[in-house]
Amino acid sequence: MNVALPTPLADYVDGRREVQAEGASLAELLADLDRRHPGIRFRIVDERGAIRPHIKIFVNRVQAQALDLPLAPGDEVRVVAALSGG
């Protein structure tokens, strides 16, 4: 399925903003994404396996709260990074 990524993560996927990954759950999708693009999962998920505070993941325009969220073929997955600064 298509996974839309924010600009800050594009360096991990050869500059692209949209990539392909597979999985029956959000956790499996991120694991597959990391197999295809090593290092990207750690930018999205912390050491405890939780979505990082500055990252939001939306599946079909609904914010995912946990990585065990089931996915179906054709789901739209979008990773969003919060902006900060002063």
Buried (B, 14 or more C-beta within 10 A) or exposed (E): BEBBBBEEBBEBBEEEEEBEBBBEBBBBBBBBBBEBBEEBBEBBBEEEEEBBEEBBBBBEEEEBEEBEBEBEEEBEBBBBBEEEEE
